[in-house]
């Protein structure tokens, strides 16, 4: 969750990111993150890309 705050900086943006279908991830990030370690790693990568300005 702290990575989401760092990448997005605001509660509404964090909530929207975690709860909306993400086209590149193919699912809701929250669902992926709680489903498996691999899913969590994919969400963390997407957030890291957002934080650095890369396409996520």
Secondary structure, DSSP 8 states (H G I E B T S, - for coil): -HHHHHHH-SHHHHHHHHHSEETTTTEEHHHHHHH-HHHHHHHHHHHHHHHHT---
